[in-house]
Amino acid sequence: MSAMFRSFSVFNYRVWFIGALVSNIGAWMQATAQNWVVLTELTDNDAAAMGVTMALQFAPPLLLVGVTGWVADRFDRRRLLMVTQGLLMLLAIALGVMILTGLMTLPIMYGFALALGVVTAFDNPARQAFVSDVVTRENASNAVALNAASFNGARMIGPAVAGVVIVAVGTGWVFLLNAVTFFGMIVALLLIRTHELLPRASTSGASRLADGFRYVGRRPDLIVIFAMVFLVGAFGMNFPIFASTMALEFGQNADGFGLLSSILAIGSLAGALLAARRDRARLRVVVGGTLLFAAAAGVSSLMPNYWAYAATLMFTGFAVVTMLTTANGYVQTTTDPALRGRVLALYMAILMGGTPIGAPIVGWVASEFGPRMAILVGAVAALVAFAIGSIWLLASGRLRRAESGRFRLTIDETLPIRVVAPTGADFSEPVATTAPIPVSPRPRTS
């Protein structure tokens, strides 16, 4: 099997991948319908209201980060995912029924967004860390990249299907169709061979709740990655606001909005597959991805018509997925296994938790100054993230002039980053996080 798909050699990962793909298609359908309902049915094209909805949905992962990470490390992740997926299915059914019966209002939608956020706060770290239960460490980075490919492959299908369904029969049915797709993930979790799952690293429980924070605090490379991810996640990844308001500016309906999301996913899928080919995740790729994202977002804000804007979204999607997939893989493969769930919960909280800050601001900018200015806000945030990453590479001594070329720069990947463990923790030995990973571990983003 080719290097790009090497994780498929594991039965449990194949089953997980198929279930996740089916579930992700439904999740993208629901996200598209939810944003369109808020923008066009519950308000009069109010992008700020959409920003509030996104803020409520993405705030819980940040507020509950300590608890959700501990739960992902403490309890059986497979059973935990079955519970969270079941709850998300029930919420989808309730949303669909409320919309079809005409009972949905903006405050009620805000309440559903908050409920979805709470369940997702527990689902995401368990889902991210479960990859390390399924595949060995040498395949962890590849498995994370293939997860991103599944997520963005679904993004190519889900929004486009949702747009057609909305135009044909209405938004309520999209939520009910999403509820059906949850069976894909639930069946996959039932089919997984539990005896083939990798042994879990031991953890002593509640007394170690804060160890994830302490661990990250002693890892300057992770702090840099988290800062970059926060800026891009908070201000640059508000694609529902960008795409929906640009679609309206170009005179498009729900199907036009859904198509934009699917076109964005073409580039995202390409970025994920390219990441899957790499032997390991590198910090320099994260830094480069932020610069590419800033450039792509800046160009897209200048496009004169719908199809020109749509074309630039492929580059935007490629850049953001290259950055985030590599960042997720780096965190997975360089973190102490006993703390992986808590560190990933913090990572997801920073990625998704930035939305409550950025989405209302971006939505307000889109309402007051137009969607193009809102996109530029995201581009500027990405430039700041690039500056943070570049400065750290310089300050840490990893960026240096190559001996073979007068003007050529290289990045030294062999310098270790030593972690000083807090008193009583299990990860007392130094960790060389940027040395080669021995061969022998970040969605919904919605």
C-alpha positions as CSV (number, residue, x, y, z in Angstrom):
1,M,0.0,0.0,0.0
2,S,1.3,3.5,-0.9
3,A,2.8,5.7,1.8
4,M,-0.2,8.1,1.4
5,F,-2.7,5.4,2.6
6,R,-0.5,3.3,4.8
7,S,-2.9,3.6,7.8
8,F,-5.6,1.7,5.7
9,S,-3.5,-1.5,6.3
10,V,-5.1,-1.5,9.8
11,F,-8.7,-3.0,9.9
12,N,-9.9,-0.8,12.7
13,Y,-8.7,2.4,10.9
14,R,-10.5,1.4,7.7
15,V,-13.7,0.9,9.6
16,W,-13.2,4.2,11.5
17,F,-12.5,6.1,8.3
18,I,-15.6,4.9,6.5
19,G,-17.8,5.7,9.5
20,A,-16.3,9.1,9.9
21,L,-16.7,9.9,6.3
22,V,-20.4,9.2,6.3
23,S,-20.9,11.1,9.6
24,N,-18.9,14.1,8.3
25,I,-21.0,14.4,5.2
26,G,-24.1,14.8,7.4
27,A,-22.2,17.2,9.7
28,W,-21.4,19.5,6.8
29,M,-24.9,19.3,5.5
30,Q,-26.2,20.4,8.9
31,A,-23.6,23.2,9.3
32,T,-24.6,24.6,5.9
33,A,-28.3,24.5,6.7
34,Q,-27.8,26.0,10.2
35,N,-25.9,29.0,8.9
36,W,-28.4,29.6,6.1
37,V,-31.3,29.4,8.5
38,V,-29.8,32.0,10.8
39,L,-28.8,34.3,7.9
40,T,-31.9,34.2,5.7
41,E,-34.8,32.7,7.7
42,L,-34.4,33.8,11.3
43,T,-32.8,37.2,10.4
44,D,-32.6,39.6,7.5
45,N,-29.1,38.7,6.2
46,D,-27.6,39.5,9.6
47,A,-24.0,38.2,9.6
48,A,-23.5,39.4,13.2
49,A,-26.3,36.9,14.3
50,M,-24.4,34.1,12.5
51,G,-21.3,35.2,14.4
52,V,-23.1,34.9,17.7
53,T,-24.4,31.5,16.8
54,M,-20.9,30.3,15.9
55,A,-19.6,31.8,19.2
56,L,-22.1,29.9,21.3
57,Q,-21.4,26.7,19.5
58,F,-17.6,27.0,19.8
59,A,-17.3,28.5,23.3
60,P,-17.8,25.2,25.3
61,P,-14.6,23.5,24.0
62,L,-12.7,26.4,25.5
63,L,-14.6,26.7,28.7
64,L,-14.7,23.0,29.4
65,V,-11.2,22.2,28.2
66,G,-9.8,20.9,31.5
67,V,-12.8,18.5,32.0
68,T,-13.1,17.2,28.5
69,G,-9.4,16.5,28.1
70,W,-9.4,14.6,31.4
71,V,-12.5,12.6,30.3
72,A,-10.8,11.7,27.0
73,D,-7.8,10.3,28.9
74,R,-9.7,8.7,31.8
75,F,-12.5,6.8,30.1
76,D,-12.9,4.4,27.2
77,R,-12.9,6.6,24.2
78,R,-14.8,4.3,22.0
79,R,-17.8,4.2,24.4
80,L,-17.5,7.9,25.0
81,L,-17.8,8.5,21.3
82,M,-20.9,6.3,21.1
83,V,-22.5,8.5,23.7
84,T,-21.6,11.8,22.1
85,Q,-22.6,10.7,18.6
86,G,-25.9,9.5,20.0
87,L,-26.6,12.9,21.7
88,L,-25.6,14.8,18.5
89,M,-28.1,12.7,16.5
90,L,-30.9,13.5,18.9
91,L,-30.1,17.2,18.7
92,A,-30.2,17.0,14.9
93,I,-33.6,15.4,15.0
94,A,-34.9,18.1,17.4
95,L,-33.5,20.9,15.2
96,G,-35.2,19.4,12.1
97,V,-38.5,19.0,13.8
98,M,-38.5,22.5,15.2
99,I,-37.7,24.0,11.8
100,L,-40.3,21.9,9.9
101,T,-43.0,22.8,12.4
102,G,-42.2,26.5,12.3
103,L,-41.3,26.7,16.0
104,M,-37.7,27.7,15.5
105,T,-36.7,31.2,16.6
106,L,-33.3,32.9,16.9
107,P,-33.1,32.6,20.7
108,I,-34.0,28.9,20.4
109,M,-31.3,28.4,17.7
110,Y,-28.8,30.0,20.1
111,G,-29.8,27.5,22.7
112,F,-29.3,24.6,20.3
113,A,-25.9,26.0,19.2
114,L,-24.8,26.0,22.8
115,A,-26.0,22.5,23.4
116,L,-24.2,21.3,20.2
117,G,-21.1,23.0,21.5
118,V,-21.2,21.2,24.9
119,V,-21.5,17.8,23.3
120,T,-18.9,18.5,20.7
121,A,-16.5,19.7,23.5
122,F,-16.4,16.1,24.8
123,D,-16.6,14.5,21.3
124,N,-13.6,16.3,19.7
125,P,-10.7,15.4,22.1
126,A,-11.9,11.8,22.3
127,R,-12.2,11.6,18.5
128,Q,-8.7,13.1,18.0
129,A,-7.0,11.0,20.7
130,F,-8.8,7.8,19.5
131,V,-6.6,7.8,16.4
132,S,-3.7,6.9,18.7
133,D,-5.7,4.0,20.0
134,V,-6.2,2.6,16.5
135,V,-2.8,3.1,14.8
136,T,0.8,2.9,16.0
137,R,2.9,6.0,16.5
138,E,4.8,5.8,13.2
139,N,1.4,6.0,11.4
140,A,-0.2,8.6,13.7
141,S,0.7,11.6,11.5
142,N,-0.6,9.7,8.4
143,A,-3.8,8.8,10.1
144,V,-4.4,12.4,11.2
145,A,-3.9,13.6,7.7
146,L,-6.3,10.9,6.3
147,N,-8.8,12.0,8.9
148,A,-8.5,15.5,7.5
149,A,-9.0,14.1,4.0
150,S,-12.2,12.4,5.2
151,F,-13.4,15.6,6.8
152,N,-12.7,17.6,3.7
153,G,-13.9,15.0,1.3
154,A,-17.2,15.1,3.1
155,R,-17.0,18.9,2.8
156,M,-17.0,18.6,-0.9
157,I,-20.3,16.6,-0.8
158,G,-22.2,17.8,2.2
159,P,-22.6,21.6,1.6
160,A,-23.5,21.0,-2.1
161,V,-26.1,18.4,-1.2
162,A,-27.5,20.6,1.6
163,G,-27.8,23.6,-0.8
164,V,-29.9,21.4,-3.3
165,V,-32.1,20.0,-0.5
166,I,-32.7,23.4,1.0
167,V,-33.9,24.8,-2.4
168,A,-35.9,21.6,-3.2
169,V,-37.7,20.8,0.1
170,G,-36.5,23.2,2.8
171,T,-33.8,23.4,5.6
172,G,-35.6,21.2,8.1
173,W,-35.0,18.0,6.1
174,V,-31.3,18.6,6.0
175,F,-31.1,18.2,9.8
176,L,-33.1,15.0,9.6
177,L,-30.8,13.6,6.9
178,N,-27.9,14.4,9.1
179,A,-29.4,12.4,11.9
180,V,-29.4,9.3,9.7
181,T,-25.7,9.7,8.9
182,F,-24.8,9.3,12.5
183,F,-25.5,5.6,12.2
184,G,-22.4,5.4,10.0
185,M,-20.1,6.3,12.9
186,I,-22.1,4.4,15.5
187,V,-22.0,1.2,13.4
188,A,-18.3,1.7,12.8
189,L,-17.6,2.0,16.5
190,L,-19.5,-1.3,17.1
191,L,-17.5,-3.1,14.4
192,I,-14.1,-2.0,15.7
193,R,-12.1,-5.0,17.1
194,T,-11.5,-3.8,20.6
195,H,-8.8,-6.5,21.2
196,E,-6.7,-4.9,18.4
197,L,-6.7,-1.4,20.0
198,L,-3.4,-0.2,21.3
199,P,-2.8,-0.3,25.1
200,R,-3.6,3.0,26.7
201,A,-1.0,4.9,28.7
202,S,-1.8,4.9,32.4
203,T,-3.0,8.1,34.1
204,S,-3.7,8.6,37.8
205,G,-7.0,10.5,37.3
206,A,-8.4,13.7,38.7
207,S,-5.2,14.7,40.5
208,R,-3.6,15.1,37.1
209,L,-6.3,17.4,35.6
210,A,-4.0,20.3,35.2
211,D,-1.0,18.3,34.0
212,G,-1.9,19.1,30.4
213,F,-1.6,22.8,31.0
214,R,1.7,22.4,32.8
215,Y,3.0,20.2,30.1
216,V,2.2,22.7,27.3
217,G,3.6,25.5,29.5
218,R,7.0,23.8,29.3
219,R,6.9,23.2,25.6
220,P,7.7,26.5,23.8
221,D,7.1,24.8,20.4
222,L,3.5,23.9,21.4
223,I,2.9,27.4,22.7
224,V,3.9,28.8,19.4
225,I,1.7,26.4,17.5
226,F,-1.3,27.1,19.8
227,A,-0.8,30.9,19.3
228,M,-0.8,30.5,15.5
229,V,-3.8,28.2,15.5
230,F,-5.7,30.5,17.8
231,L,-5.2,33.5,15.4
232,V,-6.1,31.6,12.3
233,G,-9.0,29.8,13.9
234,A,-10.5,32.9,15.5
235,F,-10.3,35.3,12.6
236,G,-9.4,33.4,9.5
237,M,-11.6,30.3,9.6
238,N,-15.0,31.9,9.7
239,F,-15.8,30.5,6.3
240,P,-19.6,30.3,6.9
241,I,-19.6,34.0,7.3
242,F,-17.3,34.7,4.4
243,A,-18.9,32.4,1.9
244,S,-22.6,33.1,2.8
245,T,-22.1,36.9,2.7
246,M,-20.1,36.8,-0.5
247,A,-22.7,34.5,-2.1
248,L,-25.4,37.1,-1.3
249,E,-23.2,39.9,-2.6
250,F,-22.9,37.9,-5.9
251,G,-26.7,37.3,-6.0
252,Q,-26.6,33.6,-5.2
253,N,-29.0,31.5,-3.2
254,A,-28.5,28.5,-0.8
255,D,-27.2,26.3,-3.6
256,G,-24.6,28.9,-4.5
257,F,-23.5,29.1,-0.9
258,G,-23.2,25.3,-0.6
259,L,-21.2,25.1,-3.8
260,L,-18.7,27.6,-2.4
261,S,-18.2,25.4,0.6
262,S,-17.7,22.4,-1.6
263,I,-15.1,24.2,-3.8
264,L,-13.2,25.2,-0.7
265,A,-13.1,21.5,0.2
266,I,-11.4,20.6,-3.1
267,G,-8.3,22.5,-2.0
268,S,-8.7,21.3,1.5
269,L,-8.7,17.7,0.4
270,A,-5.6,18.2,-1.7
271,G,-3.8,19.7,1.3
272,A,-4.8,16.8,3.5
273,L,-3.7,14.2,1.0
274,L,-0.3,15.9,0.5
275,A,0.1,16.0,4.3
276,A,-0.6,12.2,4.3
277,R,2.4,11.7,2.1
278,R,4.8,13.3,4.6
279,D,6.7,11.0,6.9
280,R,6.2,13.3,9.9
281,A,4.7,16.6,10.8
282,R,7.1,19.6,10.8
283,L,6.7,23.0,12.5
284,R,8.1,24.8,9.4
285,V,5.2,23.5,7.3
286,V,2.8,25.0,9.9
287,V,4.5,28.4,9.6
288,G,4.6,28.3,5.8
289,G,0.9,27.3,5.7
290,T,-0.1,30.5,7.6
291,L,1.7,32.7,5.0
292,L,0.0,30.9,2.1
293,F,-3.3,31.3,3.8
294,A,-2.8,35.0,4.3
295,A,-2.0,35.4,0.6
296,A,-4.9,33.3,-0.6
297,A,-7.4,35.1,1.6
298,G,-6.1,38.5,0.6
299,V,-6.5,37.6,-3.1
300,S,-9.9,36.2,-2.6
301,S,-11.2,39.4,-1.1
302,L,-10.4,41.2,-4.4
303,M,-12.2,38.9,-6.8
304,P,-14.8,40.6,-9.0
305,N,-17.3,37.8,-9.6
306,Y,-18.7,34.6,-8.1
307,W,-16.6,32.1,-10.1
308,A,-13.3,34.0,-9.6
309,Y,-13.9,34.1,-5.9
310,A,-14.8,30.4,-5.9
311,A,-11.5,29.6,-7.7
312,T,-9.4,31.3,-5.0
313,L,-11.2,29.3,-2.3
314,M,-9.3,26.2,-3.5
315,F,-6.0,27.8,-2.6
316,T,-7.5,29.0,0.7
317,G,-8.7,25.5,1.6
318,F,-5.3,24.0,0.6
319,A,-3.4,26.4,2.8
320,V,-5.6,26.2,6.0
321,V,-5.7,22.4,5.9
322,T,-2.0,22.1,5.3
323,M,-1.4,24.2,8.4
324,L,-4.0,22.7,10.7
325,T,-3.4,19.0,9.7
326,T,0.4,19.4,10.2
327,A,-0.2,21.2,13.5
328,N,-2.5,18.4,14.7
329,G,-0.1,15.7,13.6
330,Y,2.8,17.5,15.3
331,V,0.9,17.7,18.6
332,Q,-0.2,14.1,18.4
333,T,3.2,12.6,17.7
334,T,5.3,14.7,20.1
335,T,3.1,14.7,23.2
336,D,3.5,12.3,26.1
337,P,0.9,9.5,25.5
338,A,-0.5,9.7,29.0
339,L,-1.4,13.3,28.5
340,R,-2.4,13.2,24.8
341,G,-6.1,13.6,25.4
342,R,-5.7,16.6,27.6
343,V,-3.2,18.3,25.3
344,L,-5.4,17.6,22.3
345,A,-8.4,19.0,24.2
346,L,-6.4,22.2,24.8
347,Y,-5.5,22.2,21.1
348,M,-9.1,21.9,20.0
349,A,-10.2,24.4,22.6
350,I,-7.8,27.0,21.2
351,L,-8.7,26.2,17.6
352,M,-12.5,26.2,18.2
353,G,-12.5,28.4,21.3
354,G,-11.2,31.3,19.3
355,T,-14.4,31.4,17.4
356,P,-16.4,33.0,20.2
357,I,-14.0,35.9,20.0
358,G,-13.4,36.2,16.3
359,A,-16.8,35.2,14.8
360,P,-18.8,38.1,16.3
361,I,-16.1,40.6,15.3
362,V,-15.8,39.2,11.8
363,G,-19.6,39.1,11.5
364,W,-19.9,42.7,12.6
365,V,-17.2,43.8,10.2
366,A,-19.1,41.9,7.4
367,S,-22.3,43.6,8.3
368,E,-20.9,47.1,8.6
369,F,-18.1,47.2,6.0
370,G,-18.9,44.3,3.7
371,P,-17.6,40.7,3.4
372,R,-14.4,41.7,1.6
373,M,-13.2,43.6,4.6
374,A,-14.1,40.7,6.9
375,I,-11.9,38.4,4.8
376,L,-9.0,40.9,5.0
377,V,-9.3,40.7,8.8
378,G,-8.6,37.0,8.6
379,A,-5.7,37.6,6.2
380,V,-4.1,40.0,8.6
381,A,-4.5,37.6,11.5
382,A,-2.7,34.9,9.5
383,L,0.1,37.3,8.8
384,V,0.5,37.9,12.5
385,A,0.5,34.1,13.1
386,F,3.2,33.8,10.4
387,A,5.3,36.5,12.2
388,I,5.0,34.7,15.5
389,G,6.1,31.4,14.0
390,S,9.0,32.9,12.0
391,I,10.3,34.9,15.0
392,W,10.3,31.8,17.2
393,L,12.2,29.8,14.5
394,L,14.8,32.6,14.4
395,A,15.0,33.0,18.2
396,S,15.3,29.3,18.8
397,G,18.2,29.0,16.4
398,R,16.4,26.7,14.0
399,L,16.5,29.1,11.1
400,R,20.1,29.5,9.9
401,R,22.1,30.2,6.7
402,A,23.0,27.2,4.7
403,E,26.7,26.6,4.2
404,S,26.2,25.6,0.6
405,G,24.5,28.9,-0.5
406,R,25.2,32.5,0.3
407,F,21.6,33.5,0.5
408,R,19.9,30.2,1.3
409,L,18.3,29.6,4.7
410,T,17.6,26.2,6.2
411,I,15.7,25.0,9.3
412,D,17.6,22.7,11.7
413,E,15.1,20.0,12.7
414,T,17.5,18.2,15.1
415,L,17.6,20.7,18.0
416,P,15.7,19.2,21.0
417,I,13.2,21.1,23.1
418,R,13.5,20.0,26.7
419,V,10.5,19.7,28.9
420,V,10.8,20.2,32.6
421,A,8.2,18.1,34.2
422,P,6.1,19.4,37.1
423,T,6.4,17.6,40.5
424,G,4.7,14.3,40.5
425,A,4.1,14.0,36.8
426,D,4.9,10.9,34.8
427,F,6.7,12.6,31.9
428,S,9.9,13.4,33.8
429,E,12.4,12.6,31.0
430,P,13.3,15.4,28.5
431,V,11.4,15.2,25.2
432,A,13.2,16.0,21.9
433,T,10.1,17.2,20.1
434,T,11.7,18.4,16.9
435,A,14.1,15.5,16.5
436,P,13.1,12.8,14.0
437,I,10.3,10.7,15.3
438,P,11.4,7.0,15.7
439,V,9.9,4.5,13.3
440,S,9.1,1.7,15.4
441,P,0.3,8.7,18.6
442,R,-6.7,17.9,14.1
443,P,-13.0,18.4,12.8
444,R,-16.3,19.4,13.6
445,T,-15.0,22.0,13.0
446,S,-17.5,22.1,12.0
